[in-house]
Amino acid sequence: MIDVITPGLETSVQDYPGRIGFWNQGFPPSGPFDAWSFRLANLLVGNPVGAAGLECQYIGPTLRFGEATVIAITGADMAATLDGTPVLLWQSVAVTAGQVLKMGPAKAGTRAYIAIAGGIDTVPWLGSRSTFHKAGVGGLDGSALKKDSRIPVAYTSGTPGRSVKPDCRPVFSTDKRWEIEVVPGPDDDWIDAAGQERFLGSDWKLSGKSDRTGFRLDGPQWTFTAKAYDKLPENGSEPSNIIDHGYPLGAINLAGQTPIILVSDGPSMGGFINPYTVPSAAFWKLGQSRPGDIYRFKAVSVEEAQALRRRQDAICSMDSLA
């Protein structure tokens, strides 16, 4: 077991790729926001890339280990220490029984990932250990870590001293600006040419009213094509209303004039258009940004998005370790 001394800010159990195949029943995939960093953490300790670990956001937890093991921390720099000694990111580290891992506020990036050799051994729910906070399922009793709770681990031996090659690590923004890839569609034909040019050519600020369900953006007004106005009544009265239809993961959902990126715990359908979609290979950038950061969107084709994903999947392999 691992004892939770302090839980951090909504630290949760997640696995990769999350809870697949139940979105039509109201249960989204969940899983790690930055799957790139998450998978590399697992590889460092000798786990399969999908083994359950911890996602820490903004402020990390303080944990006491009940047994000797090997851990790795990737993603955001939360100035982790082990019994007061700094812990290097992107490297597997040996831990002895009774040692205390302490993490603080994120200094660079937003979400850090902790992998433990053997993986976290909570009871799977619908085939996944990922926490879906709003339904209270998965993870550790369906919620973020709590003070004095205990985390079960399927301890196995790991190899300390491994590290991720520098060129295989994601590079976080240092100026609070991010270029985010988007694929046009499924409803890009509801936005006129001026509106699409404005979307791709403008700064969009990430709102504080954002969470694992949706990332709300502040920016300029949208303009629409004729079909947004000349439509049957069942499509709704606002230009961005459409008859209820399925939403892709990463859809930029246009609620009135407010775009909301539907992320890991987002809804599967609804009555708003989705002019663009953030591909899975760009989710790590969303996961490592924070309210007040600026997004600039770059249109890519489906084929380019797929190539980005294949490249990221290839990086998340043993070949990335030294």
C-alpha positions in Angstrom: 0.0 0.0 0.0 0.9 3.7 -0.4 -0.4 6.0 2.3 -1.7 9.4 1.3 -0.3 12.0 3.7 -1.7 15.0 1.6 -3.6 14.4 -1.6 -2.5 17.4 -3.7 -5.1 19.0 -6.0 -7.4 16.4 -7.4 -4.7 13.7 -7.8 -6.4 10.8 -9.4 -5.8 7.2 -10.6 -5.8 6.9 -14.4 -4.9 4.2 -16.9 -4.3 4.3 -20.7 -6.3 4.5 -22.9 -9.0 4.7 -20.3 -12.6 3.3 -20.4 -13.2 2.5 -24.1 -16.5 1.4 -25.5 -19.0 2.8 -23.0 -19.4 6.4 -24.2 -22.9 5.6 -25.6 -23.9 4.7 -22.0 -22.6 8.0 -20.6 -19.2 6.9 -19.5 -16.3 8.8 -21.3 -12.8 7.4 -21.7 -11.3 9.5 -18.9 -7.6 8.4 -18.7 -4.5 10.6 -18.6 -4.7 14.1 -20.2 -1.0 13.9 -21.3 -0.8 10.3 -22.5 2.7 10.9 -23.9 4.2 11.6 -20.5 2.0 9.0 -18.8 3.1 6.2 -21.1 6.8 7.1 -20.7 6.5 7.0 -16.9 5.2 3.4 -17.1 7.9 2.3 -19.4 10.6 3.7 -17.1 9.5 1.4 -14.2 9.0 -1.6 -16.5 5.1 -1.5 -16.7 3.0 -1.9 -19.8 2.3 1.6 -21.1 -1.4 1.4 -20.0 -0.8 0.4 -16.3 -2.7 2.5 -13.8 -0.7 5.4 -12.3 -1.4 8.8 -10.7 -2.2 12.0 -12.5 -1.3 15.1 -10.4 -2.6 18.5 -11.4 -1.3 21.9 -10.3 -0.2 20.7 -6.9 1.2 17.2 -6.2 0.6 14.8 -3.3 2.7 13.7 -0.4 2.9 9.8 -0.3 4.5 7.3 2.0 5.6 3.9 0.5 4.8 0.8 2.4 7.3 -1.4 0.5 10.5 -1.0 -1.5 9.7 -0.3 -5.2 10.7 1.7 -8.3 8.9 4.9 -9.3 9.1 7.4 -12.1 7.8 11.0 -12.4 7.2 12.6 -15.8 5.3 15.6 -17.1 5.1 18.8 -15.1 8.0 19.8 -12.7 6.5 19.7 -9.2 9.8 19.9 -7.4 9.5 16.3 -6.1 11.6 15.1 -3.2 12.2 11.7 -1.6 12.9 12.2 2.1 14.0 15.7 1.2 16.3 14.7 -1.7 15.3 16.0 -5.1 13.9 13.4 -7.5 14.8 13.8 -11.2 12.1 13.9 -13.7 12.0 11.4 -16.6 14.0 8.8 -14.7 13.3 5.7 -12.7 14.2 5.9 -9.0 14.5 3.2 -6.3 12.3 3.8 -3.2 12.8 2.0 0.1 9.9 1.1 2.5 8.8 4.0 4.6 10.2 6.7 2.3 8.1 9.8 1.7 7.6 11.4 -1.7 6.6 15.1 -1.5 5.5 17.1 -4.5 4.6 20.8 -4.6 3.1 23.3 -7.1 3.9 22.8 -10.8 6.7 25.1 -11.8 6.6 24.1 -15.5 3.6 22.4 -17.1 0.4 21.5 -15.2 0.1 17.8 -14.8 2.7 15.3 -13.5 2.5 11.5 -13.6 3.7 9.0 -11.1 4.2 5.4 -12.2 5.0 2.6 -9.6 6.5 -0.7 -10.6 3.6 -3.2 -10.9 1.0 -0.4 -11.3 -1.9 0.7 -9.1 -4.1 -2.2 -8.3 -7.6 -0.7 -7.7 -10.6 -2.6 -8.8 -11.4 -2.0 -12.6 -14.8 -0.6 -13.4 -16.1 -1.3 -16.9 -12.6 -2.6 -17.8 -10.6 0.4 -16.6 -9.1 1.8 -13.4 -9.4 5.4 -14.7 -11.3 7.8 -12.4 -14.4 9.5 -13.8 -15.0 12.1 -11.1 -18.4 13.3 -12.0 -20.0 9.9 -11.9 -17.9 8.7 -8.9 -16.6 5.6 -10.6 -13.2 4.0 -11.2 -9.9 4.9 -9.5 -9.9 5.0 -5.7 -13.6 4.9 -4.6 -14.5 7.0 -7.6 -12.8 10.1 -6.5 -9.5 12.0 -6.3 -7.1 11.0 -3.6 -8.1 11.9 0.0 -6.0 12.5 3.1 -5.2 9.3 4.9 -6.5 7.0 2.1 -4.4 4.1 1.0 -3.5 3.2 -2.6 -3.1 -0.6 -3.4 -0.2 -1.4 -5.7 0.7 -4.7 -7.4 4.3 -4.4 -6.4 6.9 -6.0 -8.8 10.6 -5.4 -9.2 11.6 -2.5 -11.5 14.9 -1.2 -12.8 16.1 2.1 -11.4 18.4 4.4 -13.3 16.5 4.4 -16.6 15.9 7.7 -18.3 13.9 9.0 -21.2 16.1 10.4 -24.0 15.8 14.2 -24.1 14.6 14.2 -27.7 11.7 11.8 -26.8 10.2 14.1 -24.2 7.4 16.5 -24.9 8.5 20.2 -24.9 6.3 22.4 -22.8 5.6 26.1 -23.6 7.8 28.6 -21.7 5.8 31.7 -22.7 2.2 30.6 -22.0 1.5 30.2 -25.7 0.6 27.0 -27.4 0.1 26.0 -31.0 -2.7 23.4 -31.1 -3.4 21.3 -34.1 -7.1 21.0 -35.2 -8.8 19.0 -37.9 -11.7 20.8 -39.7 -15.1 19.2 -39.0 -17.4 17.6 -38.5 -19.5 20.8 -38.8 -17.0 23.2 -40.3 -19.5 24.0 -43.1 -21.6 25.9 -40.6 -18.9 28.5 -40.2 -18.3 31.0 -43.1 -14.9 31.7 -44.6 -14.4 34.8 -42.5 -15.3 33.0 -39.3 -12.8 30.2 -40.1 -10.1 32.6 -40.9 -10.8 34.5 -37.7 -10.7 31.2 -35.6 -7.3 30.2 -37.1 -5.8 33.6 -37.0 -6.8 34.7 -33.5 -5.5 34.3 -29.9 -7.8 32.2 -27.7 -7.4 32.3 -23.9 -8.0 29.3 -21.8 -10.7 30.2 -19.3 -10.6 29.3 -15.6 -14.0 27.7 -16.1 -12.3 24.6 -17.5 -11.9 21.0 -16.2 -11.6 17.5 -17.4 -15.0 17.8 -19.0 -14.3 20.8 -21.2 -11.8 23.5 -21.9 -13.7 26.8 -22.3 -12.0 29.4 -24.5 -12.4 33.2 -24.6 -11.9 35.0 -28.0 -13.6 36.7 -30.9 -17.1 36.2 -32.2 -18.0 33.5 -34.7 -19.9 34.1 -38.0 -21.9 31.5 -39.8 -23.0 30.2 -43.2 -26.6 30.4 -44.4 -27.3 26.8 -43.3 -26.9 27.9 -39.7 -30.0 30.1 -40.1 -32.0 28.4 -42.9 -32.7 25.1 -41.0 -35.6 23.1 -39.7 -37.0 24.1 -36.3 -35.8 20.9 -34.6 -32.2 22.1 -35.1 -32.7 24.8 -32.5 -33.0 28.6 -32.6 -29.3 29.7 -32.3 -26.9 29.6 -35.3 -24.7 27.1 -33.4 -27.6 24.8 -32.6 -28.0 21.5 -34.5 -30.2 18.5 -34.0 -28.6 16.2 -31.3 -25.7 14.2 -32.8 -22.5 12.5 -31.6 -19.5 14.4 -30.5 -15.9 13.2 -31.3 -13.4 13.3 -28.5 -11.6 16.6 -28.8 -14.5 18.3 -30.5 -14.5 22.1 -30.3 -18.1 22.4 -29.3 -19.6 25.8 -30.1 -22.1 26.7 -27.3 -23.6 30.0 -28.6 -20.4 32.0 -29.2 -18.3 30.1 -26.6 -16.0 27.3 -27.9 -15.5 24.5 -25.5 -12.9 21.7 -26.2 -14.5 18.4 -25.1 -11.7 16.6 -23.4 -11.2 13.3 -21.5 -14.4 13.4 -19.4 -16.6 15.1 -22.0 -20.1 14.3 -23.2 -20.7 12.0 -26.1 -23.5 13.9 -27.9 -25.6 17.1 -27.8 -27.2 19.9 -29.8 -24.3 22.2 -30.7 -22.0 22.2 -33.8 -18.4 21.2 -33.7 -16.5 23.1 -36.4 -13.1 21.7 -35.5 -11.6 18.7 -33.6 -8.3 18.6 -31.6 -6.7 15.3 -32.5 -5.5 12.9 -29.8 -1.8 13.6 -30.6 -2.3 17.2 -29.4 -4.1 16.4 -26.1 -0.8 16.5 -24.2 -0.6 20.2 -24.9 -4.0 20.8 -23.5 -3.1 18.8 -20.4 0.0 20.8 -19.8 -1.5 24.3 -20.3 -3.4 26.2 -17.6 -6.0 29.0 -17.4 -4.7 32.2 -18.9 -2.5 30.5 -21.4 -3.0 31.4 -25.1 -3.9 29.0 -27.9 -3.3 29.5 -31.6 -4.9 26.8 -33.7 -3.3 25.2 -36.7 -5.5 23.3 -39.2 -4.2 19.9 -40.3 -5.7 17.2 -42.4 -6.9 13.8 -41.0 -3.8 12.2 -42.6 -1.5 14.7 -40.9 -3.2 14.1 -37.5 -2.9 10.4 -37.9 0.8 10.8 -38.8 1.3 12.8 -35.6 -0.4 10.1 -33.6 1.8 7.3 -35.2 4.9 9.3 -34.4 3.9 9.8 -30.8 3.0 6.1 -30.4 6.4 5.2 -31.8 8.1 7.5 -29.3 6.3 5.8 -26.4 8.3 2.6 -26.7 11.4 1.1 -25.1 13.5 2.7 -27.8 13.0 6.1 -26.1 14.8 4.9 -22.9 18.5 5.2 -22.1 
